[in-house]
Amino acid sequence: MPRLEAAANVALRVPALALLDLLYRWDAAAVAELLRPRHGDGIRGDALLRPRALRGASCVGHVLCVVLLVLPVRSLVRLYLHLLTALLLCAGHQRASDYVHHELERGFQGAVYSDMAEFGRFSTALAGQVCICILCALLMRTRQAWLFAAPLLPVLARLCGFPLHALPLANTFAAILTSMEVLYVLSSHILVPFQLAAAACREILQAMELYRLLALGVSLWSQLSVPLLFLVFWLVLFSLRLSSFLASSSSPVAQQGLLFVLLSSVAECCSTPYSLIGLTFTVSYLALGVLNLCKFYLLGFGAFQNGNVMHRGVTEGVTLLLLALQTGLLDLQVLQRTFLLSIILFIVVTSTLQSMIEIADPIVLALGASRSRSLWKHFRGVSMCLFLLIFPCFMAYKIAHFFHLDFWLLILVSSCMLTSLQVMGTLFIYALFMVELLQDTPLERMDEIIYCVNAVSRVLEFLVAVCVVAYGTWESLFGEWSWMGASVIIIHSYFNVWLRAQSGWRSFLLRREAAKKINSLPRATRGQLRDHNDVCAICFQDMQVAVITSCNHFFHGACLRKWLYVQDTCPMCHQQVTPAATKEDGSAGTAAQPVPAHEDEVLGDGGAPAQPWEDGAAPGEPLGGDGGAHRDDRAGVCSPHLSAHPDPPALGKGEAGAVPPPGAVPHRDGPPRWGTQQPTPCAASTDRSASSGLGTGRSQDSRSDRRLS
């Protein structure tokens, strides 16, 4: 029942919308000219009155149609039931009039049952009138079928042997009786429109108090099912127009091919504001269907669990409506409207392809990175990308071959080129992932390669946008200049040139700053890694090589670099990650990093002895961060700055030159245990001479720094 009610909610409002469309097409002046008397000079008042009366009738018709559009569903159902009953009664009276007319023509005066042919006609007329009475009783939900039996009077009069000249009188009496019944029903329901209006006003006032105007509009939008209503209306209009085009074999449009016939039918069906809005919703639903089909092709039924708001076809519908209003589509002739509509639909299709790329790009890249071995999934992803690569090029070739090249056409072609460039970048990165999958060892600098591929794609897109702006500026200066062209150039320059350049430069600066920070951070020694005894908190893999942040957290250099591309805080404690070179050498709360006794204890890339990087701090330079001894339960980090007390020290900041208490042994799964061993640094340096230089005071720490340096 809910589905049936929803279908009735849409279907019963379509006739009112169709009447509004017809009233908009209706020219009152032309109709008045047709109704004007052709002979005589008189009745000048009637000639002036008719256009005004027609305009008034048009206004009344608009009001009635709007009222029909906003009526509740149950009121609409009752209204249509009464209208169907009235139509059935009219059909019954028309059938009775035809029967009386045929009887008068034949002139048979005998009884109807005395002649088989006459009895057959009588039986047919009687059965038809009985069926009409039963249908009217069913529609009005009453058992008093005799209320609708007035059209039966001429037939019953013929059965009773009334003379033929009395049959027209019986038919007239039946019509008068039915008219009186209709007037009685109308008079008994004359207050219903006012009651409905009062109830609607009360509901609107209550909704305004609770939900405000915007929420009220959204509620009415959903209750009236406006998108589906305009969709059904436009599809009915388009079907009728297309069938008329195909049925007329002599029409020149039918000789131009199916594509031109379709475009001409669409152009005929967007000549009024109502039909244009219907076309807008139709395009929106078509785009939604294409995007859902793309998702289903790539992911199957799981694609409909989470949907992006921007991938619901709204962008395509709004684009078509704005372009149609901006270009004056409604005021053009049919042929001009057809060509302009083809360009607008080209832009809409390009926008749909861009949305398909936004859907396919993360799916294809995730498919390559997830090392999935399902050939069918890979085939679907690659085939979709190939379609998105070839089809925009085909569209650009067709429209460039069909129209003369100018600034507007260049913008359309450039959008197709940008679409193909984005797909090429996606396919190249997918190919890199697949090559890495086939190799035994991962590719070095994979992140840098992907960044370079994306950078090249963005640079090419930027160059295309710059070329479009340059061509448009040249045409504006030395060709036809217009405010519309200048505004398009300005908007295109801001969104497609300036914002892209700003975004690319910001990304480059972030990567450069991240590389600078990584190069400045000190490397962890073997002893520090052994005492740390934990995995990288970013990738959860064992660490053979690691860097130490200023807050004494250990990470892989490559993992931390990728993290710093996104944000410049520590992944564990969210403190600001700053280059060690920017720290003050003599600041309080810092301790000297132990220097290993042998060079091979400081691991570099590939196990080579690590030297300080360009901007990094050499071993022995102070490390910034918290000075208190603590155990980070998330990363298992034991701080190298510990107090030199035999008992567990108090946590705090600024305790420089500290050594751990006896027996402080960091563990992977628990807090440090305190024993009775001799104090050793948490970093576990093997250089005893360097370790013995660490004291408990500020002066000893300074002397240790000088010895280590």
Sequence and secondary structure as in RCSB ss.txt:
>XXXX:A:sequence
MPRLEAAANVALRVPALALLDLLYRWDAAAVAELLRPRHGDGIRGDALLRPRALRGASCVGHVLCVVLLVLPVRS
LVRLYLHLLTALLLCAGHQRASDYVHHELERGFQGAVYSDMAEFGRFSTALAGQVCICILCALLMRTRQAWLFAA
PLLPVLARLCGFPLHALPLANTFAAILTSMEVLYVLSSHILVPFQLAAAACREILQAMELYRLLALGVSLWSQLS
VPLLFLVFWLVLFSLRLSSFLASSSSPVAQQGLLFVLLSSVAECCSTPYSLIGLTFTVSYLALGVLNLCKFYLLG
FGAFQNGNVMHRGVTEGVTLLLLALQTGLLDLQVLQRTFLLSIILFIVVTSTLQSMIEIADPIVLALGASRSRSL
WKHFRGVSMCLFLLIFPCFMAYKIAHFFHLDFWLLILVSSCMLTSLQVMGTLFIYALFMVELLQDTPLERMDEII
YCVNAVSRVLEFLVAVCVVAYGTWESLFGEWSWMGASVIIIHSYFNVWLRAQSGWRSFLLRREAAKKINSLPRAT
RGQLRDHNDVCAICFQDMQVAVITSCNHFFHGACLRKWLYVQDTCPMCHQQVTPAATKEDGSAGTAAQPVPAHED
EVLGDGGAPAQPWEDGAAPGEPLGGDGGAHRDDRAGVCSPHLSAHPDPPALGKGEAGAVPPPGAVPHRDGPPRWG
TQQPTPCAASTDRSASSGLGTGRSQDSRSDRRLS
>XXXX:A:secstr
 HHHHHHHHHHTTHHHHHHHHHHHH  HHHHHHHHS SS S  HHHHHHHHHHHHHHHHHHHHHHHHHHHS HHH
HHHHHHHHHHHHHHHHHHHHHHHHHHHHHHH   S GGGSHHHHHHHHHHHHHHHHHHHHHHHHHT S GGGG G
GGHHHHHHHTT  GGGHHHHHHHHHHHHHHHHHHHHHHTTTHHHHHHHHHHHHHHHHHHHHHHHHHHHHHHHHHT
HHHHHHHHHHHHHHHHHHHHHH TT GGGGS HHHHHHHHHHHTTSSHHHHHHHHHHHHHHHHHHHHHHHHHHHG
GGGGSS  GGGSSHHHHHHHHHHHHHHTGGGS HHHHHHHHHHHHHHHHHHHHHHHHHHHHHHHHHHHHTT   H
HHHHHHHHHHHHHHHHHHHHHHHHHHHS   HHHHHHHHHHHHHHHHHHHHHHHHHHHHHHHHSSS  TTHHHHH
HHHHHHHHHHHHHHHHHHHHHHHHHHHHS   HHHHHHHHHHIIIIIIHHHHHHHHHHHHHHHHHHHHHHS B B
HHHHHHH  B TTT  B SS EE TTS EE HHHHHHHHHH SB TTT  B   GGGS TT TT EE    SSGG
GBB GGG B    SS   TTSEE S  S  EETTTTEE S     SS     S   S    TT B  SSS  B  
SS    TT  S HHHHHT  SSHHHHHHHHHHH 
